[in-house]
């Protein structure tokens, strides 16, 4: 095979995990997750971490980079990239082609492009200096180092300051950056018609709440995870935490969360379109197709049909 990786990407609620697991099963390989929140233990319903997606014909497909951190930790891109390449090397040394799957565009792009990353230590003097600047000035400062394609780094002031801290460190220590193996990946995207995607997102949110999303967040709080740490993770954990803190009514929580997930889905697609503009070839598959047809299309692409 001319590829050493198969990437299955797509926005939230696109069914990409089931497709990836089926591809990995047929290859006798494994799935490497590219989800920035599924790395956390006990955060299952809110992250869509359904391990049943990895069961194919009664057999559990091996998956990596899921449930590797405790909630409250701040897992970052540098750690993800190192963990990915450790797993990638072990799978490829066994003669297998791994399947990368997720919707975190930055994580995916960091390994497909083999970004040269550094472990960035905390710089307290810099943080104190940055803490005196307004958010607008911090965003402007961050934009001098890189384009702001989405709002991930500007959701909270803490994230914004950390993003600036990382960029300044990278600029000052460029010579220390790690070299990673070259990736040659087939990239396949799964998406639905926009209106149908909206329906899927809303229905999935209702199902998650019915299946215990609120109880899951309460259990995390009962584990003494700080509310601000859960809010840091965004989306389900942010709005349900605010609801449990009685800062939002149930209807406010549901409506604001539903809108936020729709906006997140749009940002994911914006990131993927940016990747295409920058030279990535993403082979898009209609999510409405039967699973068997989607699997067949991926293997046709692998065989250049």
Secondary structure, 3 states (H helix, E strand, C coil): CCCCEEEEEECCCCCHHHHHHHHHHHHCCCEEECCCCCCECCCCCCCCCCHHHHEECCEECCEECCCCECCCCCCCHHHHHHHHHHHHHHHHHCCCCEEEEECCHHHHHHHHCCCCCCCCCCCHHHHHHHCCCCHHHHHHHHHHHCCCCCCHHHCCHHHHHHHHHHHHHHHHCHHHCCCCCCCCEEEEEEECCHHHHHHHHHHHHHHHHHCCHHHHHHHHHHCCCCHHHHHHCCHHHHHHHHHHCCCCCHHHHHHHHHHHHHHHHHHHHHHHHHHHHCCCCCEEEECCCCHHHHHHHHHHHHCCC
